Amino acid sequence: MTAVQSLPVARRRTSRPRVARVARPVVAVAVLIGAQEALTRTDVLPAGYFPPASEIVRTFVGELGDDSLGPALMSTVRTWLLALLVSVGLGTAVGVLLGLVRPLEAFLRPVIEFMRPVPSVALIPLVVLTIGTGSGAALFLACFAAFWQVLVPVITGVRSAPAIALDTARSYSLSTWQRIRWIQLPSMLPHLATATRLAASTTLILIVTAEIIIQMPGIGHEITMSRSAGDPARMYAYIALSGAAGIVLNVLVRRIEKRLNASHGLEGSR
């Protein structure tokens, strides 16, 4: 078989894993939806708490034409994007500084280790009293949780630069900035990419949680309003919407991560 003839075969072989990666989660979701529908229809699950999946889908489709869905979704996504940018930007800047200045990191390490495990939800009463119940409260909670997820990997990434590369740079009389620019920052990028993906999920979770608890506009607020109104189908429809938004945002962040790694020749480090 010639190289030209083998090309379509190679393309088919590479396309099969891609199709399998897409088909498996789709089949898994379809099986779960079918099981939930069957269990509810046979009264194994109480329909008052677990409406049939078909009813949830009909409610979701009906909400597409409702005036409340668009503003709620945009409010959540807007706060999520701002929280992600702030947490990643601030975490990267502080992480690079602490990664380069070891005495400063050693001095602040007790503070970092004390603050990092604090759950953001525990700060809600304090945030409501100081910031209020607007979008700023959800923004602060999301940034607080995601900041530590970015900070620690960035510190580790800055210090993961190969010692032999740094010694070689010194032997060639490269300046401190040149060593940072060409060796330490590229070594940090894979850690930052992974941290950003984790921060994207964390910020969305905290924002929806804050919307539920603080009763601020967004997907979480619509979930709470549906529960209070005794409309479980609408509640689950908005829960499904939050999950779908998480999947879409995660896919977008992963695409950006792959492009960033590829542009810096880091694809092999994944």
C-alpha positions in Angstrom: 0.0 0.0 0.0 1.4 3.4 -1.0 1.7 6.4 1.3 -1.2 8.1 -0.5 -3.4 5.0 -0.2 -2.6 4.6 3.5 -3.5 8.2 4.3 -7.3 7.7 4.5 -6.8 4.6 6.6 -4.6 6.6 9.1 -7.3 9.3 9.2 -10.0 6.8 10.0 -7.9 5.3 12.7 -7.3 8.7 14.4 -10.9 9.7 14.0 -12.2 6.5 15.8 -10.7 7.4 19.2 -12.2 10.9 18.9 -15.6 9.5 18.1 -15.3 7.1 21.0 -14.4 9.9 23.4 -17.5 11.8 22.4 -19.8 8.8 22.2 -19.0 7.3 25.6 -20.1 10.3 27.8 -23.2 10.8 25.5 -24.2 7.1 26.0 -23.6 7.3 29.7 -25.8 10.4 30.1 -28.5 8.8 27.9 -28.5 5.7 30.1 -28.7 7.8 33.3 -31.6 9.9 31.9 -33.4 6.7 30.7 -32.9 5.1 34.1 -34.3 8.2 35.9 -37.3 8.3 33.6 -38.1 4.6 34.2 -37.6 4.8 38.0 -39.9 7.8 38.2 -42.6 6.4 35.9 -42.6 3.2 38.0 -42.9 5.1 41.3 -39.6 3.9 42.6 -38.6 7.5 42.8 -41.3 10.0 44.1 -42.3 12.2 41.2 -42.9 15.1 43.5 -39.1 15.3 44.2 -37.8 13.7 41.0 -39.9 14.6 38.0 -39.5 12.5 34.9 -36.6 13.5 32.7 -38.9 14.1 29.8 -40.8 16.7 31.9 -37.5 18.4 32.9 -36.5 18.5 29.2 -39.9 20.0 28.3 -39.6 22.6 31.0 -36.1 23.5 29.9 -37.2 23.9 26.3 -40.1 26.1 27.6 -37.6 28.2 29.6 -35.6 29.0 26.5 -38.4 31.4 25.5 -38.7 32.9 29.0 -37.4 36.3 29.8 -35.7 35.1 33.0 -33.3 32.6 31.6 -31.1 34.9 29.5 -30.4 37.5 32.2 -29.8 34.7 34.8 -27.4 32.9 32.6 -25.6 36.1 31.6 -25.3 37.3 35.2 -23.7 34.0 36.2 -21.3 33.8 33.2 -20.3 37.5 33.6 -19.5 37.0 37.3 -17.7 33.8 36.5 -15.5 35.3 33.8 -14.6 38.3 36.0 -13.8 36.0 38.9 -11.6 33.8 36.8 -9.7 36.7 35.3 -9.1 38.3 38.7 -8.1 35.0 40.5 -5.8 33.9 37.7 -4.2 37.3 37.2 -3.7 38.0 40.9 -2.6 34.4 41.7 -0.1 34.4 38.9 1.4 37.7 39.8 1.8 36.9 43.5 2.9 33.3 42.7 5.6 34.4 40.4 6.9 36.9 43.0 6.9 34.3 45.8 8.4 31.7 43.6 11.3 34.0 42.7 11.8 35.5 46.2 12.2 32.5 48.5 12.6 34.5 51.8 9.3 36.3 51.2 7.5 33.0 50.4 9.0 31.4 53.6 7.8 34.4 55.6 4.3 34.2 54.2 4.0 30.4 54.1 2.2 30.2 57.5 -0.4 32.7 56.3 -0.9 30.8 53.1 -1.2 27.4 54.8 -3.7 28.9 57.3 -5.9 30.7 54.7 -5.8 28.1 51.9 -8.0 25.5 53.6 -10.6 28.0 54.7 -13.9 27.2 52.8 -15.3 30.2 51.0 -18.8 29.2 52.1 -17.8 29.8 55.7 -17.1 33.4 54.8 -20.6 34.2 53.5 -21.9 35.8 56.7 -18.8 38.1 56.9 -19.1 38.9 53.2 -22.8 39.8 53.4 -22.1 42.1 56.3 -19.1 43.8 54.7 -19.8 43.7 50.9 -23.6 43.1 50.8 -25.7 40.8 48.7 -24.7 42.0 45.2 -22.5 40.4 42.6 -19.5 41.6 44.5 -20.1 39.1 47.2 -20.1 36.2 44.8 -17.1 37.6 43.1 -15.1 37.8 46.3 -16.0 34.3 47.4 -15.1 32.8 44.0 -11.8 34.7 43.8 -10.9 33.7 47.3 -11.3 30.0 46.6 -9.6 30.1 43.2 -6.7 32.3 44.2 -5.1 29.6 46.2 -5.6 27.0 43.5 -3.5 29.3 41.2 -1.0 30.6 43.7 0.5 27.3 44.9 1.0 25.7 41.4 2.5 28.9 40.1 5.1 29.0 42.9 5.9 25.3 42.2 6.1 26.0 38.5 8.5 28.9 38.8 10.8 26.7 40.9 10.5 23.7 38.6 12.9 25.3 36.0 15.8 22.8 35.3 18.9 23.7 37.3 21.1 22.9 34.4 19.2 25.4 32.2 19.7 28.1 34.8 23.4 27.3 35.2 23.8 27.4 31.5 22.1 30.8 31.3 24.4 32.2 34.0 27.4 30.9 32.2 26.3 32.8 29.1 25.8 35.9 31.3 22.1 36.1 30.8 20.5 38.8 33.0 18.0 37.9 35.8 15.1 39.1 33.7 16.3 37.0 30.7 16.5 33.9 32.9 13.0 34.6 34.2 11.6 35.4 30.8 13.1 32.4 28.8 13.4 29.7 31.4 11.4 30.1 34.6 8.2 31.5 33.1 7.9 28.8 30.4 8.5 26.2 33.1 5.6 27.6 35.0 3.1 27.6 32.1 1.9 23.9 32.3 1.3 24.4 36.0 -0.6 27.6 35.3 -2.7 26.0 32.6 -3.8 23.2 34.9 -4.5 25.6 37.8 -6.6 27.8 35.5 -8.7 24.8 34.5 -9.3 23.9 38.1 -10.0 27.5 39.0 -12.6 27.7 36.2 -14.7 24.9 37.8 -14.2 26.3 41.3 -15.3 29.8 40.5 -18.5 28.5 38.8 -19.4 26.3 41.7 -18.9 29.1 44.2 -20.8 31.6 42.2 -23.9 29.4 41.8 -23.6 28.5 45.5 -23.5 32.2 46.5 -26.5 32.9 44.2 -28.5 30.2 46.0 -27.5 31.2 49.6 -27.3 35.0 49.2 -30.3 35.2 46.8 -28.5 37.3 44.2 -29.5 37.2 40.5 -28.3 34.3 38.5 -28.8 30.6 37.9 -28.6 29.8 41.6 -31.3 32.3 42.4 -33.6 30.7 39.8 -33.0 27.3 41.4 -34.0 28.6 44.8 -37.1 30.4 43.4 -38.2 27.2 41.7 -37.8 25.2 44.8 -39.8 27.8 46.9 -42.5 27.9 44.3 -42.9 24.1 44.4 -41.8 23.6 40.8 -39.2 20.8 40.9 -39.1 20.4 37.1 -38.0 24.0 36.6 -35.5 23.6 39.5 -33.9 20.6 37.9 -33.9 22.4 34.5 -31.8 25.2 35.9 -29.6 22.6 37.7 -29.1 21.0 34.3 -28.4 24.4 32.8 -25.6 25.1 35.4 -24.1 21.7 34.6 -24.2 22.3 30.9 -22.6 25.8 31.4 -19.9 24.1 33.4 -19.2 21.6 30.6 -19.1 24.4 27.9 -16.8 26.6 30.0 -14.5 23.7 30.8 -14.2 22.8 27.1 -13.4 26.4 26.3 -10.7 26.6 29.0 -9.2 23.3 27.9 -9.0 24.5 24.3 -7.2 27.6 25.4 -4.9 25.5 27.6 -4.0 23.2 24.6 -3.3 26.2 22.4 -1.1 27.8 25.0 0.9 24.6 25.5 1.2 24.1 21.8 2.4 27.7 21.2 5.2 27.3 23.8 6.1 23.8 22.7 4.7 22.2 25.9 2.4 19.7 24.3 4.6 16.8 25.4 4.5 17.9 29.0 0.8 17.0 29.3 
